Amino acid sequence: MAKELEFLTKRSEDYSKWYNELVVKADLAEQSDVRGCMVIKPYGYAIWEKMQRTLDDMFKETGVQNAYFPLLIPKSFLSREAEHVEGFAKECAVVTHYRLKTNETHDGVVVDPEARLEEELIIRPTSETIIWNTLRNWIHSYRDLPLLVNQWCNVMRWEMRTRLFLRTSEFLWQEGHTAHATREEAEERAKMMLKIYADFAEGCMAMPVVQGVKSETERFAGALDTYTIEAMMQDGKALQSGTSHFLGQNFGKAFDVQFLNKENKPDFAWATSWGVSTRLMGALVMSHSDDNGLVLPPALAPLQVVIIPVGKPANMPVLNEKAEAVVASLKALGISVRYDNAENKRAGFKFADYELRGVPVRLVLGMRDLEQGLVEVMRRDTLEKMSVSLEGIETYVKDLLADMQKNIFTKAKAHLDAHVYECDNYEEFKQRVKDGGFFLCHWDGTRETEARIKEETQATIRCVPFGVEQTPGTDMVSGKPATCRVLVARSY
Amino acid sequence: MAKELEFLTKRSEDYSKWYNELVVKADLAEQSDVRGCMVIKPYGYAIWEKMQRTLDDMFKETGVQNAYFPLLIPKSFLSREAEHVEGFAKECAVVTHYRLKTNETHDGVVVDPEARLEEELIIRPTSETIIWNTLRNWIHSYRDLPLLVNQWCNVMRWEMRTRLFLRTSEFLWQEGHTAHATREEAEERAKMMLKIYADFAEGCMAMPVVQGVKSETERFAGALDTYTIEAMMQDGKALQSGTSHFLGQNFGKAFDVQFLNKENKPDFAWATSWGVSTRLMGALVMSHSDDNGLVLPPALAPLQVVIIPVGKPANMPVLNEKAEAVVASLKALGISVRYDNAENKRAGFKFADYELRGVPVRLVLGMRDLEQGLVEVMRRDTLEKMSVSLEGIETYVKDLLADMQKNIFTKAKAHLDAHVYECDNYEEFKQRVKDGGFFLCHWDGTRETEARIKEETQATIRCVPFGVEQTPGTDMVSGKPATCRVLVARSY
């Protein structure tokens, strides 16, 4: 088996290269011929669809409804919210014309100069502006609130250096936007959505996260508070995996979304927005996978079980018959399963290929085992092989999948916990941060200190973490008093 | 009740105005401030989601997998397939720059002239070019075929005159793209997908369609054959509701997608593409709805049953208790239901509002009925009211919903059948076509005749219909011999 796998770089050799190779070789995604834009391949998309379905159900349970707003945003909308334009308007795709025409030599097309737009349109980098411009007509009274909408769509932020899933010019995401009658309700919603993201990450993706609030510098452009979930990759770097923003009345005021409150007085609506993207695919890969390929939590695996026969051609009818019975019993329990008896590939190649793709459970059916009523079971997370009775195999597999979902989380949680350090000495920090890990450090709260850490160590303040007992102390960089510890790490 | 509904124009007065008003007033969609782009509101989007889910399951049952390809297409790709560029490249949104910058007066943003793209990018009007450019790397051997992918996405075709759902610059759709080793298999797939569209339209949307093949003039740009489903709106006009294209080897050759066939010889892959869009939302509205508002087939209704109490405040506790029991019994059968006991709206207003939104079944709970163990049931398709026993009401409603799904189809089918005419006289045709209807006319097969009909009557050849016994005859326009009858109609 080792032979087929040699082509994948080992994590210990070059973690970054391992990731890039794995995403392509496991058929998750590839670069397109359009600069910075990826193609999400069917196997990768099937994982994303499972993420979507789970999140969508979680959103809807809290009363959120899906809708769809235009892809293109008038340039002038971006300038309405002052901070927002600073953060977003710069690197984006600009539509200036609406027609092409055949060129003079009749062998191609050129932009028709007569079809210039009066006002340029921007491909949405995020949709606060166009959505709040629309909400002005939807919200008149407190009875129209809260208004809870979400859209699944593509967005575009021009990137010069891209990596599949982690940083692409076009990516897929969901963006939720809510409007509320009171500050308290909006803040509560922003926190509620962060909790949903954390529950999803830990439950469905088996990926432990640290929840917290961003520093002012790292806030979403236009937000009063940005809440975040930060996951730790196997190299100890942080990956921001979802954010939820409390936007105050900034967009309500910028787009004049006023309503009559219960006291019949006009007020501006309070806002939140929150999103996760195909970046989660990158986080998933980097959290769990190994040198043999993908390791997928069963909840997200497009194919949960593969059955492979091993035997002489003469024995195939017996193996096929038994396999079909096992397939039926697994399907009856809602488990996705494929029986792969293709003759044009050797069993060893199949083993390696399904390991590469992270299929959680492999059953190998052979005559000798079969005669004893046994089947070989391999679990992808630990690569352990077990000899298991065919009688009741469906229940065994069901329990095994549940156990794997837990085990993958437990392993990642142990890795995270083992790499969170309190640190009070800047020199020590500078040395240790190179090897990754999350550092809990006292911070004086100034932009200057934050900027200095970033410049000198490439690490950033990821968040002020929730659930950490905070004691005052001394900033390790400036020596000034600090009220709390923040999470500092290098990040993707 | 009549009072609340006066605001909706009657179909008989102005069918077009009725449609425009209904789409907005039933909260399906509205124009955005971006020319030609619509906002799909939560209620409309919920219907679209049900369509998506049903179609997606149907596609997947035939082996199709979802994927995602870039939004932006290099301008030069469009020129590769000669006919394709003629049909599509002209009216599209062109991205020329990738950055904005703050203007000189620091109160807005302008396009940064230094961030001009070397090659302009087009927002996809359809994705054959970018997908076939990608497939070149996915297909090497006949073993890689068939390759069956689909994407749910947004597309853009610049339109000067737009109507919600029917014709918008940006719309949502699915586009399926398949590659095959043989001509026969590709043709079969194109026909298979047409059948799926027809089954979906008739089964799920309760909308009867005529299946057929397009004339050369009306073919998709780059196709050898375009299959279509044509539905008849209540005004007798045709609405093309889905198309499936047999593309031959045109894109295989244009993008050099070669594979080794079973005889180990290189050949170009054979292609199909097929799509339906949010245009189906317009078709749905115009097929079934009436002067009171939407009529939705139960299979697509976001809310299938509404329960409204009518009574004095003192009786509300009793009504609430009974309603909750009915809600629970309906939910147990998988029926979506809402109990609306909001006190700030009169019952009459609620009745009109749910009729406008096309909720299929309304239950009115009143004390007098309740004392006799009865409830008033109103079915939206016929507006009939019935007094029904509360005992077993859930089964009654379940059967009623099934009956309504059939009845809505039957009614639309009767309308279609009553407005399909054989016609052999051009003068008669010219008169009658103004009132709508599908005309089966002999056609000599020439572009000249087709163009003349279009110019003189605004009617077009919708398709050569399948399932019609074809006999040779004489073209009603040119008097030349004709081998078959084609379907001619005015259309949306």
Interface residues (C-beta under 8 A of the other chain):
Chain A: E30 S32 D33 V34 C37 M38 V39 I40 K41 P42 Y45 A46 E49 Q65 N66 A67 Y68 F69 P70 L71 L72 I73 P74 K75 S76 L78 S79 V85 A89 K90 E91 C92 A93 V94 V95 T96 H97 Y98 R99 L100 K101 D107 G108 V109 V111 E120 L121 I122 I123 I130 N133 T134 N137 R143 V149 C153 N154 M156 W158 E170 L172 N344
Chain B: E30 S32 D33 V34 C37 M38 V39 I40 K41 P42 Y45 A46 E49 Q65 N66 A67 Y68 F69 P70 L71 L72 I73 P74 K75 S76 L78 S79 V85 A89 K90 E91 C92 A93 V94 V95 T96 H97 Y98 R99 L100 K101 D107 G108 V109 V111 E120 L121 I122 I123 I130 N133 T134 N137 R143 V149 C153 N154 M156 W158 E170 L172 N344
